[in-house]
Amino acid sequence: MKINIPDLAPFEITRGFTARMIHTDNMTIAFVDVEAGAELPEHAHIHEQVTNLLEGEFEFVLGDQTMLLTPGLTVVIPSNVPHSGRALTACRILDVFQPVREDFRRGDVAYARR
């Protein structure tokens, strides 16, 4: 199946984080545009997550570790580990979740629109 990412409907994960998503039977792939200064509240979920910073600078907190993500850096987030972050500049992020983020599919994310 061929998918044109700009044709996917945008979804606001939380203020300043807008994603276009692909859901397969086993995973969710999110192409996320982040506004400079936008903050991702601390949260955890059952999903394993791989976050790839494509553009910009992003301060990422995984458990008790704070790191600066720059283009080309990837963070592997185990299931149920608290994480949060803040965009130091406008960013583009590619997130992969396994299993599928049903909350994203339905649009009922617990930290959405704060």
N, CA, C and O atoms as a GROMACS GRO file, in nm:
protein
  456
    1MET      N    1   0.085  -0.118   0.000
    1MET     CA    2   0.000   0.000   0.000
    1MET      C    3   0.089   0.124   0.000
    1MET      O    4   0.182   0.134   0.080
    2LYS      N    5   0.062   0.215  -0.088
    2LYS     CA    6   0.136   0.342  -0.098
    2LYS      C    7   0.055   0.450  -0.027
    2LYS      O    8  -0.065   0.465  -0.051
    3ILE      N    9   0.122   0.526   0.060
    3ILE     CA   10   0.055   0.630   0.138
    3ILE      C   11   0.130   0.762   0.121
    3ILE      O   12   0.252   0.766   0.133
    4ASN      N   13   0.055   0.868   0.092
    4ASN     CA   14   0.112   1.003   0.083
    4ASN      C   15   0.087   1.071   0.218
    4ASN      O   16  -0.026   1.107   0.250
    5ILE      N   17   0.193   1.089   0.298
    5ILE     CA   18   0.179   1.140   0.434
    5ILE      C   19   0.100   1.271   0.441
    5ILE      O   20   0.012   1.283   0.526
    6PRO      N   21   0.125   1.371   0.354
    6PRO     CA   22   0.047   1.495   0.363
    6PRO      C   23  -0.104   1.475   0.342
    6PRO      O   24  -0.183   1.562   0.381
    7ASP      N   25  -0.144   1.363   0.283
    7ASP     CA   26  -0.287   1.337   0.263
    7ASP      C   27  -0.355   1.282   0.388
    7ASP      O   28  -0.478   1.278   0.394
    8LEU      N   29  -0.278   1.240   0.489
    8LEU     CA   30  -0.336   1.185   0.611
    8LEU      C   31  -0.394   1.299   0.695
    8LEU      O   32  -0.340   1.409   0.699
    9ALA      N   33  -0.505   1.271   0.763
    9ALA     CA   34  -0.569   1.371   0.848
    9ALA      C   35  -0.480   1.404   0.968
    9ALA      O   36  -0.429   1.312   1.031
   10PRO      N   37  -0.461   1.531   1.000
   10PRO     CA   38  -0.381   1.568   1.118
   10PRO      C   39  -0.456   1.537   1.247
   10PRO      O   40  -0.579   1.542   1.251
   11PHE      N   41  -0.381   1.505   1.351
   11PHE     CA   42  -0.436   1.471   1.482
   11PHE      C   43  -0.354   1.544   1.587
   11PHE      O   44  -0.232   1.530   1.590
   12GLU      N   45  -0.419   1.621   1.672
   12GLU     CA   46  -0.348   1.691   1.779
   12GLU      C   47  -0.330   1.598   1.897
   12GLU      O   48  -0.426   1.560   1.964
   13ILE      N   49  -0.204   1.560   1.923
   13ILE     CA   50  -0.173   1.472   2.035
   13ILE      C   51  -0.187   1.550   2.166
   13ILE      O   52  -0.250   1.504   2.260
   14THR      N   53  -0.127   1.666   2.169
   14THR     CA   54  -0.138   1.762   2.278
   14THR      C   55  -0.101   1.897   2.218
   14THR      O   56  -0.051   1.902   2.106
   15ARG      N   57  -0.122   2.005   2.290
   15ARG     CA   58  -0.098   2.138   2.235
   15ARG      C   59   0.044   2.148   2.177
   15ARG      O   60   0.142   2.126   2.248
   16GLY      N   61   0.052   2.182   2.048
   16GLY     CA   62   0.180   2.200   1.981
   16GLY      C   63   0.236   2.076   1.915
   16GLY      O   64   0.340   2.083   1.848
   17PHE      N   65   0.171   1.961   1.932
   17PHE     CA   66   0.214   1.834   1.873
   17PHE      C   67   0.104   1.784   1.780
   17PHE      O   68   0.000   1.737   1.825
   18THR      N   69   0.128   1.792   1.649
   18THR     CA   70   0.030   1.749   1.550
   18THR      C   71   0.089   1.634   1.470
   18THR      O   72   0.199   1.644   1.416
   19ALA      N   73   0.014   1.525   1.462
   19ALA     CA   74   0.065   1.404   1.396
   19ALA      C   75  -0.024   1.361   1.281
   19ALA      O   76  -0.144   1.389   1.278
   20ARG      N   77   0.037   1.294   1.188
   20ARG     CA   78  -0.033   1.222   1.082
   20ARG      C   79   0.008   1.077   1.101
   20ARG      O   80   0.127   1.046   1.108
   21MET      N   81  -0.090   0.987   1.111
   21MET     CA   82  -0.062   0.852   1.156
   21MET      C   83  -0.104   0.743   1.059
   21MET      O   84  -0.201   0.755   0.984
   22ILE      N   85  -0.027   0.638   1.065
   22ILE     CA   86  -0.059   0.514   0.994
   22ILE      C   87  -0.075   0.407   1.101
   22ILE      O   88   0.013   0.390   1.185
   23HIS      N   89  -0.186   0.335   1.098
   23HIS     CA   90  -0.210   0.225   1.190
   23HIS      C   91  -0.213   0.096   1.111
   23HIS      O   92  -0.292   0.081   1.017
   24THR      N   93  -0.127   0.002   1.147
   24THR     CA   94  -0.131  -0.132   1.087
   24THR      C   95  -0.196  -0.226   1.188
   24THR      O   96  -0.248  -0.181   1.290
   25ASP      N   97  -0.194  -0.354   1.159
   25ASP     CA   98  -0.249  -0.450   1.254
   25ASP      C   99  -0.170  -0.454   1.384
   25ASP      O  100  -0.225  -0.488   1.489
   26ASN      N  101  -0.040  -0.420   1.380
   26ASN     CA  102   0.046  -0.440   1.496
   26ASN      C  103   0.121  -0.317   1.545
   26ASN      O  104   0.184  -0.323   1.651
   27MET      N  105   0.114  -0.205   1.472
   27MET     CA  106   0.188  -0.087   1.516
   27MET      C  107   0.123   0.040   1.465
   27MET      O  108   0.039   0.040   1.375
   28THR      N  109   0.167   0.150   1.527
   28THR     CA  110   0.128   0.283   1.483
   28THR      C  111   0.255   0.359   1.449
   28THR      O  112   0.353   0.356   1.523
   29ILE      N  113   0.252   0.427   1.336
   29ILE     CA  114   0.362   0.511   1.292
   29ILE      C  115   0.308   0.654   1.288
   29ILE      O  116   0.208   0.682   1.223
   30ALA      N  117   0.377   0.743   1.360
   30ALA     CA  118   0.330   0.882   1.370
   30ALA      C  119   0.437   0.977   1.318
   30ALA      O  120   0.552   0.974   1.363
   31PHE      N  121   0.399   1.061   1.223
   31PHE     CA  122   0.483   1.167   1.169
   31PHE      C  123   0.438   1.294   1.240
   31PHE      O  124   0.330   1.346   1.213
   32VAL      N  125   0.521   1.345   1.331
   32VAL     CA  126   0.479   1.450   1.423
   32VAL      C  127   0.551   1.581   1.395
   32VAL      O  128   0.674   1.585   1.386
   33ASP      N  129   0.474   1.689   1.380
   33ASP     CA  130   0.527   1.824   1.370
   33ASP      C  131   0.508   1.889   1.507
   33ASP      O  132   0.398   1.885   1.563
   34VAL      N  133   0.614   1.949   1.560
   34VAL     CA  134   0.610   2.007   1.693
   34VAL      C  135   0.648   2.154   1.686
   34VAL      O  136   0.748   2.190   1.625
   35GLU      N  137   0.567   2.238   1.748
   35GLU     CA  138   0.596   2.381   1.753
   35GLU      C  139   0.707   2.410   1.853
   35GLU      O  140   0.716   2.342   1.956
   36ALA      N  141   0.790   2.507   1.825
   36ALA     CA  142   0.895   2.548   1.918
   36ALA      C  143   0.832   2.583   2.052
   36ALA      O  144   0.733   2.656   2.058
   37GLY      N  145   0.891   2.532   2.161
   37GLY     CA  146   0.842   2.560   2.295
   37GLY      C  147   0.733   2.467   2.344
   37GLY      O  148   0.699   2.470   2.462
   38ALA      N  149   0.677   2.384   2.256
   38ALA     CA  150   0.569   2.293   2.297
   38ALA      C  151   0.623   2.189   2.394
   38ALA      O  152   0.735   2.140   2.380
   39GLU      N  153   0.540   2.156   2.494
   39GLU     CA  154   0.580   2.060   2.596
   39GLU      C  155   0.492   1.936   2.591
   39GLU      O  156   0.370   1.945   2.577
   40LEU      N  157   0.557   1.822   2.604
   40LEU     CA  158   0.487   1.694   2.612
   40LEU      C  159   0.482   1.654   2.759
   40LEU      O  160   0.586   1.626   2.818
   41PRO      N  161   0.363   1.652   2.820
   41PRO     CA  162   0.353   1.618   2.962
   41PRO      C  163   0.407   1.478   2.990
   41PRO      O  164   0.403   1.389   2.904
   42GLU      N  165   0.458   1.459   3.112
   42GLU     CA  166   0.504   1.325   3.149
   42GLU      C  167   0.388   1.227   3.141
   42GLU      O  168   0.277   1.256   3.184
   43HIS      N  169   0.417   1.111   3.086
   43HIS     CA  170   0.316   1.006   3.072
   43HIS      C  171   0.388   0.874   3.051
   43HIS      O  172   0.509   0.871   3.029
   44ALA      N  173   0.314   0.767   3.057
   44ALA     CA  174   0.366   0.634   3.028
   44ALA      C  175   0.253   0.554   2.965
   44ALA      O  176   0.136   0.586   2.985
   45HIS      N  177   0.288   0.452   2.890
   45HIS     CA  178   0.188   0.369   2.825
   45HIS      C  179   0.246   0.229   2.804
   45HIS      O  180   0.366   0.209   2.815
   46ILE      N  181   0.158   0.135   2.775
   46ILE     CA  182   0.202  -0.005   2.759
   46ILE      C  183   0.283  -0.026   2.632
   46ILE      O  184   0.354  -0.125   2.619
   47HIS      N  185   0.273   0.068   2.540
   47HIS     CA  186   0.338   0.053   2.410
   47HIS      C  187   0.489   0.071   2.418
   47HIS      O  188   0.537   0.159   2.489
   48GLU      N  189   0.563  -0.011   2.346
   48GLU     CA  190   0.703   0.019   2.322
   48GLU      C  191   0.703   0.131   2.220
   48GLU      O  192   0.617   0.135   2.132
   49GLN      N  193   0.799   0.222   2.231
   49GLN     CA  194   0.803   0.337   2.141
   49GLN      C  195   0.946   0.361   2.097
   49GLN      O  196   1.040   0.352   2.176
   50VAL      N  197   0.962   0.392   1.969
   50VAL     CA  198   1.091   0.434   1.916
   50VAL      C  199   1.069   0.574   1.860
   50VAL      O  200   0.988   0.594   1.769
   51THR      N  201   1.142   0.672   1.915
   51THR     CA  202   1.131   0.812   1.874
   51THR      C  203   1.256   0.850   1.795
   51THR      O  204   1.368   0.835   1.843
   52ASN      N  205   1.235   0.900   1.674
   52ASN     CA  206   1.344   0.942   1.586
   52ASN      C  207   1.329   1.091   1.559
   52ASN      O  208   1.228   1.134   1.504
   53LEU      N  209   1.430   1.171   1.598
   53LEU     CA  210   1.424   1.313   1.569
   53LEU      C  211   1.476   1.337   1.428
   53LEU      O  212   1.590   1.305   1.396
   54LEU      N  213   1.390   1.393   1.344
   54LEU     CA  214   1.425   1.419   1.204
   54LEU      C  215   1.479   1.560   1.184
   54LEU      O  216   1.574   1.582   1.109
   55GLU      N  217   1.417   1.657   1.253
   55GLU     CA  218   1.457   1.798   1.240
   55GLU      C  219   1.438   1.867   1.374
   55GLU      O  220   1.347   1.834   1.449
   56GLY      N  221   1.526   1.964   1.404
   56GLY     CA  222   1.512   2.046   1.523
   56GLY      C  223   1.594   1.997   1.640
   56GLY      O  224   1.681   1.912   1.627
   57GLU      N  225   1.562   2.054   1.758
   57GLU     CA  226   1.625   2.016   1.884
   57GLU      C  227   1.516   1.994   1.987
   57GLU      O  228   1.427   2.076   2.002
   58PHE      N  229   1.525   1.881   2.057
   58PHE     CA  230   1.420   1.840   2.150
   58PHE      C  231   1.484   1.791   2.279
   58PHE      O  232   1.568   1.701   2.277
   59GLU      N  233   1.442   1.850   2.391
   59GLU     CA  234   1.488   1.802   2.521
   59GLU      C  235   1.394   1.690   2.565
   59GLU      O  236   1.274   1.710   2.580
   60PHE      N  237   1.450   1.572   2.585
   60PHE     CA  238   1.370   1.452   2.612
   60PHE      C  239   1.407   1.397   2.749
   60PHE      O  240   1.525   1.387   2.783
   61VAL      N  241   1.306   1.361   2.827
   61VAL     CA  242   1.327   1.301   2.958
   61VAL      C  243   1.270   1.160   2.955
   61VAL      O  244   1.152   1.140   2.926
   62LEU      N  245   1.356   1.063   2.984
   62LEU     CA  246   1.318   0.921   2.989
   62LEU      C  247   1.350   0.871   3.128
   62LEU      O  248   1.467   0.857   3.165
   63GLY      N  249   1.245   0.843   3.207
   63GLY     CA  250   1.268   0.807   3.346
   63GLY      C  251   1.333   0.925   3.416
   63GLY      O  252   1.274   1.033   3.423
   64ASP      N  253   1.454   0.906   3.470
   64ASP     CA  254   1.524   1.015   3.538
   64ASP      C  255   1.640   1.069   3.455
   64ASP      O  256   1.725   1.141   3.507
   65GLN      N  257   1.644   1.033   3.327
   65GLN     CA  258   1.753   1.077   3.238
   65GLN      C  259   1.703   1.184   3.141
   65GLN      O  260   1.604   1.163   3.071
   66THR      N  261   1.771   1.300   3.138
   66THR     CA  262   1.739   1.407   3.044
   66THR      C  263   1.844   1.407   2.934
   66THR      O  264   1.964   1.398   2.961
   67MET      N  265   1.799   1.416   2.810
   67MET     CA  266   1.891   1.414   2.697
   67MET      C  267   1.848   1.515   2.591
   67MET      O  268   1.730   1.547   2.579
   68LEU      N  269   1.945   1.564   2.516
   68LEU     CA  270   1.918   1.654   2.404
   68LEU      C  271   1.915   1.571   2.276
   68LEU      O  272   2.014   1.506   2.241
   69LEU      N  273   1.802   1.574   2.207
   69LEU     CA  274   1.791   1.504   2.079
   69LEU      C  275   1.815   1.604   1.967
   69LEU      O  276   1.760   1.714   1.967
   70THR      N  277   1.897   1.565   1.873
   70THR     CA  278   1.923   1.641   1.752
   70THR      C  279   1.899   1.548   1.634
   70THR      O  280   1.889   1.427   1.654
   71PRO      N  281   1.890   1.601   1.513
   71PRO     CA  282   1.857   1.516   1.398
   71PRO      C  283   1.948   1.392   1.388
   71PRO      O  284   2.070   1.400   1.398
   72GLY      N  285   1.882   1.280   1.368
   72GLY     CA  286   1.952   1.153   1.354
   72GLY      C  287   1.957   1.072   1.482
   72GLY      O  288   1.994   0.955   1.478
   73LEU      N  289   1.920   1.132   1.595
   73LEU     CA  290   1.922   1.057   1.721
   73LEU      C  291   1.788   0.988   1.744
   73LEU      O  292   1.682   1.040   1.708
   74THR      N  293   1.795   0.871   1.804
   74THR     CA  294   1.678   0.788   1.830
   74THR      C  295   1.677   0.746   1.975
   74THR      O  296   1.783   0.718   2.033
   75VAL      N  297   1.559   0.742   2.035
   75VAL     CA  298   1.542   0.696   2.172
   75VAL      C  299   1.447   0.577   2.169
   75VAL      O  300   1.341   0.583   2.106
   76VAL      N  301   1.484   0.469   2.239
   76VAL     CA  302   1.397   0.353   2.254
   76VAL      C  303   1.334   0.364   2.392
   76VAL      O  304   1.403   0.369   2.494
   77ILE      N  305   1.200   0.366   2.395
   77ILE     CA  306   1.125   0.385   2.519
   77ILE      C  307   1.055   0.253   2.552
   77ILE      O  308   0.963   0.212   2.482
   78PRO      N  309   1.099   0.186   2.659
   78PRO     CA  310   1.034   0.061   2.696
   78PRO      C  311   0.892   0.084   2.745
   78PRO      O  312   0.854   0.195   2.780
   79SER      N  313   0.814  -0.020   2.746
   79SER     CA  314   0.677  -0.018   2.795
   79SER      C  315   0.673   0.035   2.938
   79SER      O  316   0.755  -0.002   3.022
   80ASN      N  317   0.576   0.121   2.965
   80ASN     CA  318   0.544   0.173   3.098
   80ASN      C  319   0.652   0.260   3.164
   80ASN      O  320   0.647   0.280   3.285
   81VAL      N  321   0.748   0.310   3.088
   81VAL     CA  322   0.850   0.400   3.144
   81VAL      C  323   0.804   0.544   3.124
   81VAL      O  324   0.775   0.584   3.011
   82PRO      N  325   0.796   0.623   3.231
   82PRO     CA  326   0.755   0.763   3.217
   82PRO      C  327   0.851   0.841   3.128
   82PRO      O  328   0.972   0.823   3.134
   83HIS      N  329   0.794   0.928   3.045
   83HIS     CA  330   0.874   1.013   2.958
   83HIS      C  331   0.799   1.142   2.928
   83HIS      O  332   0.677   1.149   2.937
   84SER      N  333   0.878   1.245   2.891
   84SER     CA  334   0.822   1.377   2.861
   84SER      C  335   0.923   1.450   2.775
   84SER      O  336   1.030   1.398   2.745
   85GLY      N  337   0.888   1.572   2.735
   85GLY     CA  338   0.983   1.646   2.654
   85GLY      C  339   0.939   1.787   2.625
   85GLY      O  340   0.828   1.830   2.658
   86ARG      N  341   1.033   1.860   2.561
   86ARG     CA  342   1.007   2.000   2.526
   86ARG      C  343   1.084   2.032   2.399
   86ARG      O  344   1.203   2.004   2.389
   87ALA      N  345   1.014   2.091   2.303
   87ALA     CA  346   1.077   2.130   2.176
   87ALA      C  347   1.154   2.260   2.197
   87ALA      O  348   1.094   2.363   2.229
   88LEU      N  349   1.285   2.256   2.180
   88LEU     CA  350   1.366   2.376   2.192
   88LEU      C  351   1.355   2.461   2.066
   88LEU      O  352   1.372   2.583   2.069
   89THR      N  353   1.327   2.394   1.954
   89THR     CA  354   1.300   2.458   1.825
   89THR      C  355   1.182   2.384   1.763
   89THR      O  356   1.135   2.285   1.819
   90ALA      N  357   1.133   2.431   1.651
   90ALA     CA  358   1.034   2.354   1.578
   90ALA      C  359   1.100   2.220   1.542
   90ALA      O  360   1.217   2.215   1.507
   91CYS      N  361   1.022   2.111   1.552
   91CYS     CA  362   1.078   1.978   1.531
   91CYS      C  363   0.988   1.894   1.441
   91CYS      O  364   0.868   1.919   1.428
   92ARG      N  365   1.050   1.795   1.380
   92ARG     CA  366   0.977   1.689   1.310
   92ARG      C  367   1.027   1.559   1.370
   92ARG      O  368   1.147   1.535   1.379
   93ILE      N  369   0.933   1.476   1.411
   93ILE     CA  370   0.964   1.351   1.480
   93ILE      C  371   0.891   1.236   1.412
   93ILE      O  372   0.778   1.251   1.366
   94LEU      N  373   0.957   1.123   1.406
   94LEU     CA  374   0.894   0.999   1.358
   94LEU      C  375   0.888   0.905   1.477
   94LEU      O  376   0.991   0.863   1.529
   95ASP      N  377   0.766   0.872   1.522
   95ASP     CA  378   0.745   0.780   1.633
   95ASP      C  379   0.686   0.650   1.581
   95ASP      O  380   0.600   0.650   1.493
   96VAL      N  381   0.733   0.540   1.636
   96VAL     CA  382   0.677   0.409   1.606
   96VAL      C  383   0.636   0.345   1.738
   96VAL      O  384   0.715   0.340   1.832
   97PHE      N  385   0.513   0.296   1.744
   97PHE     CA  386   0.458   0.233   1.864
   97PHE      C  387   0.416   0.090   1.833
   97PHE      O  388   0.365   0.061   1.725
   98GLN      N  389   0.438   0.002   1.930
   98GLN     CA  390   0.391  -0.135   1.919
   98GLN      C  391   0.342  -0.178   2.057
   98GLN      O  392   0.418  -0.164   2.153
   99PRO      N  393   0.220  -0.227   2.073
   99PRO     CA  394   0.119  -0.249   1.971
   99PRO      C  395   0.055  -0.117   1.925
   99PRO      O  396   0.098  -0.009   1.964
  100VAL      N  397  -0.047  -0.130   1.843
  100VAL     CA  398  -0.118  -0.014   1.787
  100VAL      C  399  -0.167   0.077   1.899
  100VAL      O  400  -0.215   0.029   2.002
  101ARG      N  401  -0.155   0.208   1.880
  101ARG     CA  402  -0.211   0.306   1.973
  101ARG      C  403  -0.358   0.325   1.942
  101ARG      O  404  -0.396   0.413   1.865
  102GLU      N  405  -0.442   0.241   2.003
  102GLU     CA  406  -0.586   0.251   1.980
  102GLU      C  407  -0.640   0.385   2.027
  102GLU      O  408  -0.736   0.436   1.970
  103ASP      N  409  -0.578   0.445   2.131
  103ASP     CA  410  -0.623   0.576   2.177
  103ASP      C  411  -0.599   0.682   2.071
  103ASP      O  412  -0.679   0.775   2.057
  104PHE      N  413  -0.490   0.670   1.996
  104PHE     CA  414  -0.465   0.763   1.886
  104PHE      C  415  -0.564   0.739   1.773
  104PHE      O  416  -0.612   0.834   1.710
  105ARG      N  417  -0.595   0.615   1.747
  105ARG     CA  418  -0.690   0.583   1.640
  105ARG      C  419  -0.828   0.642   1.673
  105ARG      O  420  -0.897   0.692   1.584
  106ARG      N  421  -0.865   0.636   1.800
  106ARG     CA  422  -0.997   0.684   1.843
  106ARG      C  423  -0.998   0.833   1.872
  106ARG      O  424  -1.103   0.897   1.869
  107GLY      N  425  -0.879   0.890   1.900
  107GLY     CA  426  -0.873   1.033   1.931
  107GLY      C  427  -0.899   1.066   2.076
  107GLY      O  428  -0.938   1.179   2.108
  108ASP      N  429  -0.879   0.969   2.167
  108ASP     CA  430  -0.908   0.995   2.309
  108ASP      C  431  -0.783   0.983   2.396
  108ASP      O  432  -0.784   0.914   2.498
  109VAL      N  433  -0.678   1.050   2.354
  109VAL     CA  434  -0.551   1.048   2.429
  109VAL      C  435  -0.570   1.117   2.563
  109VAL      O  436  -0.631   1.224   2.570
  110ALA      N  437  -0.519   1.058   2.670
  110ALA     CA  438  -0.540   1.110   2.805
  110ALA      C  439  -0.481   1.250   2.824
  110ALA      O  440  -0.535   1.328   2.902
  111TYR      N  441  -0.373   1.283   2.755
  111TYR     CA  442  -0.311   1.414   2.774
  111TYR      C  443  -0.336   1.508   2.656
  111TYR      O  444  -0.267   1.609   2.642
  112ALA      N  445  -0.432   1.476   2.574
  112ALA     CA  446  -0.461   1.558   2.456
  112ALA      C  447  -0.521   1.693   2.498
  112ALA      O  448  -0.595   1.703   2.596
  113ARG      N  449  -0.487   1.796   2.422
  113ARG     CA  450  -0.546   1.929   2.431
  113ARG      C  451  -0.537   1.993   2.570
  113ARG      O  452  -0.629   2.064   2.611
  114ARG      N  453  -0.428   1.968   2.641
  114ARG     CA  454  -0.408   2.033   2.772
  114ARG      C  455  -0.358   2.173   2.752
  114ARG      O  456  -0.335   2.244   2.850
   0.00000   0.00000   0.00000
